Amino acid sequence: MGWLWAIIVGFVLGLIAKAILPGKQHIPLWLTTILGIGGAALGNWIAMGLGIDETSGIDWGRHALQLGAAVLLVFLGEMAYMAAKGKKQQA
């Protein structure tokens, strides 16, 4: 069940990250999901390093770090995907 939640959370984080970034992203949904999963894992790792991974109530700091990491990874993933496709990125 843990993998199912990771996929769902990664998908949602990836879609939110794509919505935050300006312009149109050309990466496919499967890559968006993988980058969202990576953002969640990276955000959790940073939160653990800061000591805010386990708090009472809703972990707003951890969620913000997860979203920030997902935005960064989707941005970098878009650049790498477009470079691999041989297309210039449009703003």
Stockholm file with secondary structure:
# STOCKHOLM 1.0

chainA/1-91         MGWLWAIIVGFVLGLIAKAILPGKQHIPLWLTTILGIGGAALGNWIAMGLGIDETSGIDWGRHALQLGAAVLLVFLGEMAYMAAKGKKQQA
#=GR chainA/1-91 SS CHHHHHHHHHHHHHHHHHHHSSSCCCCCHHHHHHHHHHHHHHHHHHHHHHTCSSCSSCCHHHHHHHHHHHHHHHHHHHHHHHHHHTCCCCC
#=GC SS_cons        CHHHHHHHHHHHHHHHHHHHSSSCCCCCHHHHHHHHHHHHHHHHHHHHHHTCSSCSSCCHHHHHHHHHHHHHHHHHHHHHHHHHHTCCCCC
//
